Amino acid sequence: MATKTAPINMRVEPSVRNIIDAAANLLKVDRSVFIQQAALHEAHKVIASQRDFALDEQALAAFEQALDAEAAVDKGMVELMNRKSPWE
């Protein structure tokens, strides 16, 4: 079964296209493959930067301590949860 592809169209200045083509030629791939690989690489970096993070030992210890700490009681939240709904 053939895999369907989805088109992505864009317009760029000829000078930008020429630089992309030069880089693609150096890697011996066509323009579409080059753009797809570059965009996918950048997308992975962006997603990782929002999901993954590194901490040194001191920062990790502080982070774990904050996670293990007893949650603070928010009086306003307790009041809100104990309040009757307007429709009751």
Sequence and secondary structure as in RCSB ss.txt:
>XXXX:A:sequence
MATKTAPINMRVEPSVRNIIDAAANLLKVDRSVFIQQAALHEAHKVIASQRDFALDEQALAAFEQALDAEAAVDK
GMVELMNRKSPWE
>XXXX:A:secstr
             HHHHHHHHHHHHHTT  HHHHHHHHHHHHHHHHHHHHH     HHHHHHHHHHHHS     H
HHHHHHHS  TT 
